[in-house]
Amino acid sequence: MTRSKTGNMKSMLPMNPALNILAVSGSLRKGSSTTLLLQALQHLAPENLQLEIWENLDTLPHFNPDLDREGEMNVQAVQDWREKVQKADGVLICTPEYAAGLPGSFKNALDWLVGSGDMADKPVAAVAASPYPTSAEHAHTSLMLTLGMLEARVPAENQLKIGLLSKKLNAQAEITDPELNTELQRVLSALQQTILQAQPV
C-alpha cells in the first residue's frame, strides 16, 4: 500500500519543462559540415532539450545602425532574428572558420544583436569546427571576443573546438568518432546546466 502511494505521488510530480535551444550554423553553404553537426546534435540532445535550427542567416541585410530608428527595428528579418534569440532559453552556435576568422554573414548576424542587447546574459554553447587539424582556432577566438562584447554567458565548459571534422561526421549527420560524441554530449549537458543556473529560483 505504501509502495502504491509513493508511486502515485511520484507520478503527480511536475515534469521539468523542455528547454528551447536556438541552434545557429555560421555557414550559408549547402551541405555545410557545421549545419550537419547541428543536425547530429539534435539526435544527441536529451528529450528535455529541443534544438531548433535557425536557417534564415541569408535573409539579414548588411548591418547598418541607421536601420534602427529611435530603437524601433523596421526590418522584418532582423526583428525575427532578435525575437528568436529573445525567446530561446539558450543558443547553440556551430561555426566554421573562413579567412582566419568568422564567416562574414555570421558576424553580420551577431552585429545585429549588439544594440538590442538580446544576447546579454544568454546561456550559449560555442562550437568551432574545421576540416583541418587547426580546429578553427581563429574562428573560435573571434567568436568568443564577439560573444564577450554581447555579454553572453559562455563558460569554458560550453566551448569546443573540433579539428578534422570531415573524418568524424558523415553525410547522414552521424558522429562516427566516439570521442567527439562524448565531447558533444558534454557541451549539451554544460549548456543545460548554464540555463538552469541562469533561471530565477
Phi, psi and omega in degrees: 000314179299319181297322180294318179297319179298317180298320179295320179297318180295321182292339181271351180293141180292140177282146175295128181294150178293145178262133182268116181251122175273114182260126187234125174267138180277004184242144174265349188294134176296131182076021180302139180292330179288327175291320175299322179297320176297321178295322176295322179293329175301322180284329182279336187294141175294167186299330183273005172245113180256110182267120175251118181277121179276126188240020185249029180303323184282357180271348184283136176286169174300138182300128178209109181302338180294340179285343171271105183256116180052040178078002181251118179280128183250017176248118188300318182299322179289319176303314181297317179298312180296320180294322177300315180294316180303314188281341182287141173288330178202165181237134177245117183251132170235117183231144170274180174248138178220127180052044177062035178190195177284146172303139185302320182295326180285319176299323177301318179297318179294324179299327180291348180263354183296306184287334184280334181073015184291341180265355183298123179063015178282128175297129184225143167249131185242114180241126175244134187223148182215149173284354182255163181294347183292347175060029177053041184302316182292319178297319179297315179299315179297317180298315182293325176297315180293316179297329175295317177295328179280354180062033175288157180263101184228079178295165184303327182293341182268007185246145180207134174246131185238126174254158178054043185301323183298341178267356185240358184217129180262178185290348177265015180061041178246131177284123182257358181249116183301323181295317177295321178304315179295317181295320179293321176295324177297316180296318178298317179295319179295320178297317178301315180296321179296320178296313182296322179292331182280341183284143179296144180284000000 
